[in-house]
Amino acid sequence: MDEIKWVGTPSSSNVERIGYDKEQQKFYVDFKKSGTYQYSGFPETKWNEALDAPSIGKFVATEVKGKFESVKV
């Protein structure tokens, strides 16, 4: 069974929380207004970068969108 580790992002105006399934290498972004998106083929090193990012919204915009296959879930 897939295990998603969720982390809240209270300082973000656009992102409610982010999640990661290490086994499946899937990254999840729960946007406050547009729902949840899943990004496939997301390595654990990128997850660690996301956790350390000063702005998760900027990280998603520059490091995730358009670089990983995505689907709204």
PDB file with SEQRES, HELIX, SHEET and CRYST1 records, atoms N, CA, C and O in Angstrom:
SEQRES   1 A   73  MET ASP GLU ILE LYS TRP VAL GLY THR PRO SER SER SER          
SEQRES   2 A   73  ASN VAL GLU ARG ILE GLY TYR ASP LYS GLU GLN GLN LYS          
SEQRES   3 A   73  PHE TYR VAL ASP PHE LYS LYS SER GLY THR TYR GLN TYR          
SEQRES   4 A   73  SER GLY PHE PRO GLU THR LYS TRP ASN GLU ALA LEU ASP          
SEQRES   5 A   73  ALA PRO SER ILE GLY LYS PHE VAL ALA THR GLU VAL LYS          
SEQRES   6 A   73  GLY LYS PHE GLU SER VAL LYS VAL                              
HELIX    1 AA1 GLU A   44  ASP A   52  1                                   9    
HELIX    2 AA2 ILE A   56  PHE A   59  1                                   4    
HELIX    3 AA3 VAL A   60  VAL A   64  3                                   5    
SHEET    1 AA1 5 LYS A   5  GLY A   8  0                                        
SHEET    2 AA1 5 VAL A  15  ASP A  21 -1                                        
SHEET    3 AA1 5 LYS A  26  PHE A  31 -1                                        
SHEET    4 AA1 5 GLY A  35  SER A  40 -1                                        
SHEET    5 AA1 5 SER A  70  LYS A  72 -1                                        
CRYST1    1.000    1.000    1.000  90.00  90.00  90.00 P 1           1          
ATOM      1  N   MET A   1       0.844  -1.192   0.000  1.00  0.00           N  
ATOM      2  CA  MET A   1       0.000   0.000   0.000  1.00  0.00           C  
ATOM      3  C   MET A   1       0.886   1.252   0.000  1.00  0.00           C  
ATOM      4  O   MET A   1       1.893   1.315   0.705  1.00  0.00           O  
ATOM      5  N   ASP A   2       0.498   2.225  -0.790  1.00  0.00           N  
ATOM      6  CA  ASP A   2       1.265   3.469  -0.875  1.00  0.00           C  
ATOM      7  C   ASP A   2       1.191   4.229   0.441  1.00  0.00           C  
ATOM      8  O   ASP A   2       0.125   4.369   1.041  1.00  0.00           O  
ATOM      9  N   GLU A   3       2.327   4.707   0.868  1.00  0.00           N  
ATOM     10  CA  GLU A   3       2.412   5.497   2.105  1.00  0.00           C  
ATOM     11  C   GLU A   3       2.876   6.903   1.750  1.00  0.00           C  
ATOM     12  O   GLU A   3       4.016   7.103   1.330  1.00  0.00           O  
ATOM     13  N   ILE A   4       1.995   7.862   1.919  1.00  0.00           N  
ATOM     14  CA  ILE A   4       2.331   9.250   1.614  1.00  0.00           C  
ATOM     15  C   ILE A   4       2.654   9.974   2.910  1.00  0.00           C  
ATOM     16  O   ILE A   4       1.864   9.971   3.854  1.00  0.00           O  
ATOM     17  N   LYS A   5       3.823  10.592   2.940  1.00  0.00           N  
ATOM     18  CA  LYS A   5       4.218  11.412   4.085  1.00  0.00           C  
ATOM     19  C   LYS A   5       3.813  12.852   3.756  1.00  0.00           C  
ATOM     20  O   LYS A   5       4.337  13.442   2.812  1.00  0.00           O  
ATOM     21  N   TRP A   6       2.885  13.415   4.528  1.00  0.00           N  
ATOM     22  CA  TRP A   6       2.395  14.774   4.298  1.00  0.00           C  
ATOM     23  C   TRP A   6       3.060  15.749   5.265  1.00  0.00           C  
ATOM     24  O   TRP A   6       3.294  15.434   6.432  1.00  0.00           O  
ATOM     25  N   VAL A   7       3.357  16.941   4.747  1.00  0.00           N  
ATOM     26  CA  VAL A   7       3.937  18.012   5.555  1.00  0.00           C  
ATOM     27  C   VAL A   7       3.155  19.289   5.268  1.00  0.00           C  
ATOM     28  O   VAL A   7       3.024  19.694   4.114  1.00  0.00           O  
ATOM     29  N   GLY A   8       2.636  19.919   6.315  1.00  0.00           N  
ATOM     30  CA  GLY A   8       1.909  21.173   6.155  1.00  0.00           C  
ATOM     31  C   GLY A   8       2.850  22.312   5.777  1.00  0.00           C  
ATOM     32  O   GLY A   8       4.031  22.298   6.122  1.00  0.00           O  
ATOM     33  N   THR A   9       2.313  23.293   5.069  1.00  0.00           N  
ATOM     34  CA  THR A   9       3.103  24.459   4.650  1.00  0.00           C  
ATOM     35  C   THR A   9       2.366  25.734   5.070  1.00  0.00           C  
ATOM     36  O   THR A   9       1.859  26.465   4.219  1.00  0.00           O  
ATOM     37  N   PRO A  10       2.305  26.002   6.374  1.00  0.00           N  
ATOM     38  CA  PRO A  10       1.508  27.120   6.875  1.00  0.00           C  
ATOM     39  C   PRO A  10       1.969  28.501   6.419  1.00  0.00           C  
ATOM     40  O   PRO A  10       1.177  29.443   6.419  1.00  0.00           O  
ATOM     41  N   SER A  11       3.231  28.636   6.034  1.00  0.00           N  
ATOM     42  CA  SER A  11       3.716  29.954   5.616  1.00  0.00           C  
ATOM     43  C   SER A  11       3.444  30.249   4.138  1.00  0.00           C  
ATOM     44  O   SER A  11       3.704  31.355   3.665  1.00  0.00           O  
ATOM     45  N   SER A  12       2.922  29.257   3.414  1.00  0.00           N  
ATOM     46  CA  SER A  12       2.658  29.446   1.990  1.00  0.00           C  
ATOM     47  C   SER A  12       1.250  30.000   1.752  1.00  0.00           C  
ATOM     48  O   SER A  12       0.282  29.558   2.371  1.00  0.00           O  
ATOM     49  N   SER A  13       1.158  30.957   0.861  1.00  0.00           N  
ATOM     50  CA  SER A  13      -0.150  31.517   0.523  1.00  0.00           C  
ATOM     51  C   SER A  13      -0.858  30.687  -0.544  1.00  0.00           C  
ATOM     52  O   SER A  13      -2.058  30.859  -0.759  1.00  0.00           O  
ATOM     53  N   ASN A  14      -0.133  29.787  -1.217  1.00  0.00           N  
ATOM     54  CA  ASN A  14      -0.688  29.030  -2.335  1.00  0.00           C  
ATOM     55  C   ASN A  14      -0.761  27.522  -2.083  1.00  0.00           C  
ATOM     56  O   ASN A  14      -1.620  26.845  -2.647  1.00  0.00           O  
ATOM     57  N   VAL A  15       0.125  26.993  -1.250  1.00  0.00           N  
ATOM     58  CA  VAL A  15       0.224  25.549  -1.041  1.00  0.00           C  
ATOM     59  C   VAL A  15      -0.205  25.203   0.388  1.00  0.00           C  
ATOM     60  O   VAL A  15       0.341  25.727   1.358  1.00  0.00           O  
ATOM     61  N   GLU A  16      -1.193  24.311   0.496  1.00  0.00           N  
ATOM     62  CA  GLU A  16      -1.699  23.864   1.807  1.00  0.00           C  
ATOM     63  C   GLU A  16      -0.730  22.880   2.461  1.00  0.00           C  
ATOM     64  O   GLU A  16      -0.403  22.994   3.642  1.00  0.00           O  
ATOM     65  N   ARG A  17      -0.271  21.889   1.641  1.00  0.00           N  
ATOM     66  CA  ARG A  17       0.644  20.872   2.141  1.00  0.00           C  
ATOM     67  C   ARG A  17       1.314  20.172   0.958  1.00  0.00           C  
ATOM     68  O   ARG A  17       0.857  20.258  -0.181  1.00  0.00           O  
ATOM     69  N   ILE A  18       2.412  19.476   1.266  1.00  0.00           N  
ATOM     70  CA  ILE A  18       3.091  18.677   0.259  1.00  0.00           C  
ATOM     71  C   ILE A  18       3.219  17.264   0.805  1.00  0.00           C  
ATOM     72  O   ILE A  18       3.238  17.053   2.018  1.00  0.00           O  
ATOM     73  N   GLY A  19       3.305  16.307  -0.094  1.00  0.00           N  
ATOM     74  CA  GLY A  19       3.420  14.920   0.321  1.00  0.00           C  
ATOM     75  C   GLY A  19       4.374  14.167  -0.578  1.00  0.00           C  
ATOM     76  O   GLY A  19       4.647  14.577  -1.706  1.00  0.00           O  
ATOM     77  N   TYR A  20       4.882  13.050  -0.059  1.00  0.00           N  
ATOM     78  CA  TYR A  20       5.813  12.241  -0.836  1.00  0.00           C  
ATOM     79  C   TYR A  20       5.621  10.770  -0.539  1.00  0.00           C  
ATOM     80  O   TYR A  20       5.510  10.359   0.616  1.00  0.00           O  
ATOM     81  N   ASP A  21       5.583   9.981  -1.605  1.00  0.00           N  
ATOM     82  CA  ASP A  21       5.555   8.522  -1.516  1.00  0.00           C  
ATOM     83  C   ASP A  21       6.925   8.053  -1.994  1.00  0.00           C  
ATOM     84  O   ASP A  21       7.196   8.007  -3.194  1.00  0.00           O  
ATOM     85  N   LYS A  22       7.779   7.709  -1.045  1.00  0.00           N  
ATOM     86  CA  LYS A  22       9.163   7.342  -1.340  1.00  0.00           C  
ATOM     87  C   LYS A  22       9.235   6.100  -2.229  1.00  0.00           C  
ATOM     88  O   LYS A  22      10.021   6.062  -3.175  1.00  0.00           O  
ATOM     89  N   GLU A  23       8.426   5.094  -1.933  1.00  0.00           N  
ATOM     90  CA  GLU A  23       8.464   3.841  -2.682  1.00  0.00           C  
ATOM     91  C   GLU A  23       8.075   4.051  -4.147  1.00  0.00           C  
ATOM     92  O   GLU A  23       8.697   3.487  -5.047  1.00  0.00           O  
ATOM     93  N   GLN A  24       7.052   4.859  -4.375  1.00  0.00           N  
ATOM     94  CA  GLN A  24       6.556   5.094  -5.734  1.00  0.00           C  
ATOM     95  C   GLN A  24       7.193   6.320  -6.400  1.00  0.00           C  
ATOM     96  O   GLN A  24       6.946   6.585  -7.577  1.00  0.00           O  
ATOM     97  N   GLN A  25       8.001   7.056  -5.660  1.00  0.00           N  
ATOM     98  CA  GLN A  25       8.633   8.297  -6.126  1.00  0.00           C  
ATOM     99  C   GLN A  25       7.597   9.256  -6.715  1.00  0.00           C  
ATOM    100  O   GLN A  25       7.711   9.720  -7.850  1.00  0.00           O  
ATOM    101  N   LYS A  26       6.583   9.532  -5.893  1.00  0.00           N  
ATOM    102  CA  LYS A  26       5.522  10.454  -6.295  1.00  0.00           C  
ATOM    103  C   LYS A  26       5.454  11.609  -5.300  1.00  0.00           C  
ATOM    104  O   LYS A  26       5.448  11.411  -4.085  1.00  0.00           O  
ATOM    105  N   PHE A  27       5.402  12.808  -5.848  1.00  0.00           N  
ATOM    106  CA  PHE A  27       5.340  14.044  -5.065  1.00  0.00           C  
ATOM    107  C   PHE A  27       3.941  14.605  -5.203  1.00  0.00           C  
ATOM    108  O   PHE A  27       3.390  14.626  -6.304  1.00  0.00           O  
ATOM    109  N   TYR A  28       3.362  15.054  -4.118  1.00  0.00           N  
ATOM    110  CA  TYR A  28       2.007  15.596  -4.114  1.00  0.00           C  
ATOM    111  C   TYR A  28       2.027  17.039  -3.628  1.00  0.00           C  
ATOM    112  O   TYR A  28       2.711  17.381  -2.662  1.00  0.00           O  
ATOM    113  N   VAL A  29       1.266  17.867  -4.316  1.00  0.00           N  
ATOM    114  CA  VAL A  29       1.103  19.251  -3.891  1.00  0.00           C  
ATOM    115  C   VAL A  29      -0.388  19.511  -3.763  1.00  0.00           C  
ATOM    116  O   VAL A  29      -1.141  19.374  -4.727  1.00  0.00           O  
ATOM    117  N   ASP A  30      -0.800  19.882  -2.572  1.00  0.00           N  
ATOM    118  CA  ASP A  30      -2.201  20.210  -2.289  1.00  0.00           C  
ATOM    119  C   ASP A  30      -2.303  21.735  -2.302  1.00  0.00           C  
ATOM    120  O   ASP A  30      -2.012  22.405  -1.311  1.00  0.00           O  
ATOM    121  N   PHE A  31      -2.728  22.264  -3.459  1.00  0.00           N  
ATOM    122  CA  PHE A  31      -2.865  23.712  -3.610  1.00  0.00           C  
ATOM    123  C   PHE A  31      -4.128  24.192  -2.910  1.00  0.00           C  
ATOM    124  O   PHE A  31      -5.136  23.486  -2.901  1.00  0.00           O  
ATOM    125  N   LYS A  32      -4.087  25.367  -2.332  1.00  0.00           N  
ATOM    126  CA  LYS A  32      -5.227  25.892  -1.580  1.00  0.00           C  
ATOM    127  C   LYS A  32      -6.454  26.124  -2.464  1.00  0.00           C  
ATOM    128  O   LYS A  32      -7.585  25.946  -2.011  1.00  0.00           O  
ATOM    129  N   LYS A  33      -6.238  26.521  -3.727  1.00  0.00           N  
ATOM    130  CA  LYS A  33      -7.377  26.858  -4.581  1.00  0.00           C  
ATOM    131  C   LYS A  33      -7.635  25.876  -5.722  1.00  0.00           C  
ATOM    132  O   LYS A  33      -8.764  25.785  -6.203  1.00  0.00           O  
ATOM    133  N   SER A  34      -6.618  25.143  -6.164  1.00  0.00           N  
ATOM    134  CA  SER A  34      -6.807  24.325  -7.369  1.00  0.00           C  
ATOM    135  C   SER A  34      -6.725  22.820  -7.144  1.00  0.00           C  
ATOM    136  O   SER A  34      -6.701  22.063  -8.114  1.00  0.00           O  
ATOM    137  N   GLY A  35      -6.681  22.368  -5.902  1.00  0.00           N  
ATOM    138  CA  GLY A  35      -6.696  20.935  -5.641  1.00  0.00           C  
ATOM    139  C   GLY A  35      -5.316  20.314  -5.527  1.00  0.00           C  
ATOM    140  O   GLY A  35      -4.305  21.005  -5.396  1.00  0.00           O  
ATOM    141  N   THR A  36      -5.306  18.986  -5.582  1.00  0.00           N  
ATOM    142  CA  THR A  36      -4.080  18.230  -5.368  1.00  0.00           C  
ATOM    143  C   THR A  36      -3.554  17.676  -6.686  1.00  0.00           C  
ATOM    144  O   THR A  36      -4.303  17.140  -7.502  1.00  0.00           O  
ATOM    145  N   TYR A  37      -2.246  17.822  -6.870  1.00  0.00           N  
ATOM    146  CA  TYR A  37      -1.571  17.305  -8.057  1.00  0.00           C  
ATOM    147  C   TYR A  37      -0.499  16.311  -7.636  1.00  0.00           C  
ATOM    148  O   TYR A  37       0.165  16.475  -6.613  1.00  0.00           O  
ATOM    149  N   GLN A  38      -0.351  15.270  -8.462  1.00  0.00           N  
ATOM    150  CA  GLN A  38       0.658  14.241  -8.236  1.00  0.00           C  
ATOM    151  C   GLN A  38       1.708  14.351  -9.339  1.00  0.00           C  
ATOM    152  O   GLN A  38       1.372  14.449 -10.520  1.00  0.00           O  
ATOM    153  N   TYR A  39       2.973  14.335  -8.949  1.00  0.00           N  
ATOM    154  CA  TYR A  39       4.087  14.418  -9.891  1.00  0.00           C  
ATOM    155  C   TYR A  39       4.877  13.117  -9.790  1.00  0.00           C  
ATOM    156  O   TYR A  39       5.330  12.742  -8.709  1.00  0.00           O  
ATOM    157  N   SER A  40       5.041  12.425 -10.935  1.00  0.00           N  
ATOM    158  CA  SER A  40       5.688  11.117 -10.966  1.00  0.00           C  
ATOM    159  C   SER A  40       7.175  11.213 -11.267  1.00  0.00           C  
ATOM    160  O   SER A  40       7.642  12.184 -11.861  1.00  0.00           O  
ATOM    161  N   GLY A  41       7.920  10.176 -10.842  1.00  0.00           N  
ATOM    162  CA  GLY A  41       9.348  10.108 -11.091  1.00  0.00           C  
ATOM    163  C   GLY A  41      10.141  11.130 -10.300  1.00  0.00           C  
ATOM    164  O   GLY A  41      11.178  11.615 -10.751  1.00  0.00           O  
ATOM    165  N   PHE A  42       9.645  11.449  -9.121  1.00  0.00           N  
ATOM    166  CA  PHE A  42      10.219  12.505  -8.288  1.00  0.00           C  
ATOM    167  C   PHE A  42      11.204  11.879  -7.300  1.00  0.00           C  
ATOM    168  O   PHE A  42      10.785  11.175  -6.381  1.00  0.00           O  
ATOM    169  N   PRO A  43      12.504  12.125  -7.474  1.00  0.00           N  
ATOM    170  CA  PRO A  43      13.495  11.485  -6.609  1.00  0.00           C  
ATOM    171  C   PRO A  43      13.484  12.024  -5.177  1.00  0.00           C  
ATOM    172  O   PRO A  43      13.058  13.151  -4.921  1.00  0.00           O  
ATOM    173  N   GLU A  44      13.953  11.207  -4.271  1.00  0.00           N  
ATOM    174  CA  GLU A  44      13.977  11.594  -2.865  1.00  0.00           C  
ATOM    175  C   GLU A  44      14.844  12.832  -2.633  1.00  0.00           C  
ATOM    176  O   GLU A  44      14.567  13.619  -1.728  1.00  0.00           O  
ATOM    177  N   THR A  45      15.886  13.010  -3.440  1.00  0.00           N  
ATOM    178  CA  THR A  45      16.736  14.202  -3.293  1.00  0.00           C  
ATOM    179  C   THR A  45      15.931  15.478  -3.536  1.00  0.00           C  
ATOM    180  O   THR A  45      16.146  16.489  -2.867  1.00  0.00           O  
ATOM    181  N   LYS A  46      15.003  15.429  -4.494  1.00  0.00           N  
ATOM    182  CA  LYS A  46      14.143  16.591  -4.760  1.00  0.00           C  
ATOM    183  C   LYS A  46      13.183  16.815  -3.594  1.00  0.00           C  
ATOM    184  O   LYS A  46      12.912  17.961  -3.233  1.00  0.00           O  
ATOM    185  N   TRP A  47      12.667  15.742  -3.003  1.00  0.00           N  
ATOM    186  CA  TRP A  47      11.789  15.856  -1.840  1.00  0.00           C  
ATOM    187  C   TRP A  47      12.516  16.591  -0.712  1.00  0.00           C  
ATOM    188  O   TRP A  47      11.956  17.475  -0.064  1.00  0.00           O  
ATOM    189  N   ASN A  48      13.775  16.204  -0.494  1.00  0.00           N  
ATOM    190  CA  ASN A  48      14.562  16.867   0.547  1.00  0.00           C  
ATOM    191  C   ASN A  48      14.776  18.345   0.218  1.00  0.00           C  
ATOM    192  O   ASN A  48      14.760  19.190   1.114  1.00  0.00           O  
ATOM    193  N   GLU A  49      14.974  18.657  -1.061  1.00  0.00           N  
ATOM    194  CA  GLU A  49      15.094  20.054  -1.476  1.00  0.00           C  
ATOM    195  C   GLU A  49      13.791  20.809  -1.206  1.00  0.00           C  
ATOM    196  O   GLU A  49      13.811  21.960  -0.770  1.00  0.00           O  
ATOM    197  N   ALA A  50      12.656  20.147  -1.469  1.00  0.00           N  
ATOM    198  CA  ALA A  50      11.353  20.775  -1.220  1.00  0.00           C  
ATOM    199  C   ALA A  50      11.191  21.102   0.261  1.00  0.00           C  
ATOM    200  O   ALA A  50      10.710  22.178   0.617  1.00  0.00           O  
ATOM    201  N   LEU A  51      11.592  20.177   1.115  1.00  0.00           N  
ATOM    202  CA  LEU A  51      11.473  20.393   2.551  1.00  0.00           C  
ATOM    203  C   LEU A  51      12.338  21.556   3.031  1.00  0.00           C  
ATOM    204  O   LEU A  51      11.988  22.245   3.989  1.00  0.00           O  
ATOM    205  N   ASP A  52      13.461  21.768   2.364  1.00  0.00           N  
ATOM    206  CA  ASP A  52      14.392  22.832   2.759  1.00  0.00           C  
ATOM    207  C   ASP A  52      14.150  24.153   2.033  1.00  0.00           C  
ATOM    208  O   ASP A  52      14.795  25.155   2.344  1.00  0.00           O  
ATOM    209  N   ALA A  53      13.233  24.166   1.074  1.00  0.00           N  
ATOM    210  CA  ALA A  53      13.010  25.371   0.261  1.00  0.00           C  
ATOM    211  C   ALA A  53      12.462  26.520   1.113  1.00  0.00           C  
ATOM    212  O   ALA A  53      11.546  26.318   1.910  1.00  0.00           O  
ATOM    213  N   PRO A  54      13.019  27.722   0.947  1.00  0.00           N  
ATOM    214  CA  PRO A  54      12.497  28.867   1.696  1.00  0.00           C  
ATOM    215  C   PRO A  54      11.072  29.234   1.272  1.00  0.00           C  
ATOM    216  O   PRO A  54      10.302  29.768   2.071  1.00  0.00           O  
ATOM    217  N   SER A  55      10.725  28.947   0.019  1.00  0.00           N  
ATOM    218  CA  SER A  55       9.375  29.195  -0.485  1.00  0.00           C  
ATOM    219  C   SER A  55       8.925  27.965  -1.264  1.00  0.00           C  
ATOM    220  O   SER A  55       9.443  27.696  -2.348  1.00  0.00           O  
ATOM    221  N   ILE A  56       7.958  27.213  -0.720  1.00  0.00           N  
ATOM    222  CA  ILE A  56       7.499  26.006  -1.407  1.00  0.00           C  
ATOM    223  C   ILE A  56       6.786  26.359  -2.712  1.00  0.00           C  
ATOM    224  O   ILE A  56       6.886  25.615  -3.688  1.00  0.00           O  
ATOM    225  N   GLY A  57       6.078  27.467  -2.742  1.00  0.00           N  
ATOM    226  CA  GLY A  57       5.400  27.878  -3.973  1.00  0.00           C  
ATOM    227  C   GLY A  57       6.389  28.155  -5.093  1.00  0.00           C  
ATOM    228  O   GLY A  57       6.178  27.741  -6.234  1.00  0.00           O  
ATOM    229  N   LYS A  58       7.457  28.849  -4.769  1.00  0.00           N  
ATOM    230  CA  LYS A  58       8.489  29.152  -5.763  1.00  0.00           C  
ATOM    231  C   LYS A  58       9.201  27.865  -6.193  1.00  0.00           C  
ATOM    232  O   LYS A  58       9.510  27.689  -7.372  1.00  0.00           O  
ATOM    233  N   PHE A  59       9.459  26.976  -5.244  1.00  0.00           N  
ATOM    234  CA  PHE A  59      10.104  25.699  -5.559  1.00  0.00           C  
ATOM    235  C   PHE A  59       9.254  24.903  -6.546  1.00  0.00           C  
ATOM    236  O   PHE A  59       9.768  24.392  -7.540  1.00  0.00           O  
ATOM    237  N   VAL A  60       7.961  24.800  -6.275  1.00  0.00           N  
ATOM    238  CA  VAL A  60       7.077  24.045  -7.165  1.00  0.00           C  
ATOM    239  C   VAL A  60       7.059  24.680  -8.552  1.00  0.00           C  
ATOM    240  O   VAL A  60       7.107  23.977  -9.561  1.00  0.00           O  
ATOM    241  N   ALA A  61       6.989  26.003  -8.602  1.00  0.00           N  
ATOM    242  CA  ALA A  61       6.930  26.704  -9.889  1.00  0.00           C  
ATOM    243  C   ALA A  61       8.198  26.535 -10.705  1.00  0.00           C  
ATOM    244  O   ALA A  61       8.131  26.406 -11.928  1.00  0.00           O  
ATOM    245  N   THR A  62       9.354  26.532 -10.052  1.00  0.00           N  
ATOM    246  CA  THR A  62      10.619  26.501 -10.790  1.00  0.00           C  
ATOM    247  C   THR A  62      11.262  25.122 -10.901  1.00  0.00           C  
ATOM    248  O   THR A  62      12.006  24.863 -11.847  1.00  0.00           O  
ATOM    249  N   GLU A  63      10.988  24.238  -9.952  1.00  0.00           N  
ATOM    250  CA  GLU A  63      11.672  22.949  -9.915  1.00  0.00           C  
ATOM    251  C   GLU A  63      10.781  21.740 -10.212  1.00  0.00           C  
ATOM    252  O   GLU A  63      11.281  20.633 -10.415  1.00  0.00           O  
ATOM    253  N   VAL A  64       9.469  21.949 -10.236  1.00  0.00           N  
ATOM    254  CA  VAL A  64       8.563  20.801 -10.371  1.00  0.00           C  
ATOM    255  C   VAL A  64       7.678  20.914 -11.614  1.00  0.00           C  
ATOM    256  O   VAL A  64       7.694  20.028 -12.468  1.00  0.00           O  
ATOM    257  N   LYS A  65       6.914  21.992 -11.718  1.00  0.00           N  
ATOM    258  CA  LYS A  65       5.981  22.154 -12.845  1.00  0.00           C  
ATOM    259  C   LYS A  65       6.727  22.126 -14.172  1.00  0.00           C  
ATOM    260  O   LYS A  65       7.717  22.830 -14.368  1.00  0.00           O  
ATOM    261  N   GLY A  66       6.225  21.292 -15.077  1.00  0.00           N  
ATOM    262  CA  GLY A  66       6.821  21.179 -16.399  1.00  0.00           C  
ATOM    263  C   GLY A  66       8.043  20.285 -16.460  1.00  0.00           C  
ATOM    264  O   GLY A  66       8.566  20.035 -17.546  1.00  0.00           O  
ATOM    265  N   LYS A  67       8.512  19.796 -15.322  1.00  0.00           N  
ATOM    266  CA  LYS A  67       9.698  18.944 -15.283  1.00  0.00           C  
ATOM    267  C   LYS A  67       9.378  17.505 -14.912  1.00  0.00           C  
ATOM    268  O   LYS A  67      10.185  16.602 -15.133  1.00  0.00           O  
ATOM    269  N   PHE A  68       8.188  17.299 -14.345  1.00  0.00           N  
ATOM    270  CA  PHE A  68       7.738  15.958 -13.969  1.00  0.00           C  
ATOM    271  C   PHE A  68       6.328  15.767 -14.490  1.00  0.00           C  
ATOM    272  O   PHE A  68       5.536  16.709 -14.532  1.00  0.00           O  
ATOM    273  N   GLU A  69       6.020  14.532 -14.889  1.00  0.00           N  
ATOM    274  CA  GLU A  69       4.675  14.204 -15.366  1.00  0.00           C  
ATOM    275  C   GLU A  69       3.692  14.443 -14.222  1.00  0.00           C  
ATOM    276  O   GLU A  69       3.922  14.002 -13.096  1.00  0.00           O  
ATOM    277  N   SER A  70       2.599  15.140 -14.516  1.00  0.00           N  
ATOM    278  CA  SER A  70       1.643  15.462 -13.455  1.00  0.00           C  
ATOM    279  C   SER A  70       0.222  15.069 -13.831  1.00  0.00           C  
ATOM    280  O   SER A  70      -0.137  14.951 -15.002  1.00  0.00           O  
ATOM    281  N   VAL A  71      -0.565  14.873 -12.783  1.00  0.00           N  
ATOM    282  CA  VAL A  71      -1.986  14.570 -12.943  1.00  0.00           C  
ATOM    283  C   VAL A  71      -2.713  15.133 -11.713  1.00  0.00           C  
ATOM    284  O   VAL A  71      -2.205  15.075 -10.593  1.00  0.00           O  
ATOM    285  N   LYS A  72      -3.895  15.670 -11.948  1.00  0.00           N  
ATOM    286  CA  LYS A  72      -4.709  16.145 -10.825  1.00  0.00           C  
ATOM    287  C   LYS A  72      -5.381  14.926 -10.203  1.00  0.00           C  
ATOM    288  O   LYS A  72      -5.956  14.092 -10.902  1.00  0.00           O  
ATOM    289  N   VAL A  73      -5.297  14.839  -8.875  1.00  0.00           N  
ATOM    290  CA  VAL A  73      -5.880  13.662  -8.197  1.00  0.00           C  
ATOM    291  C   VAL A  73      -6.995  14.076  -7.266  1.00  0.00           C  
ATOM    292  O   VAL A  73      -7.601  13.227  -6.613  1.00  0.00           O  
TER     293      VAL A  73                                                      
END                                                                             
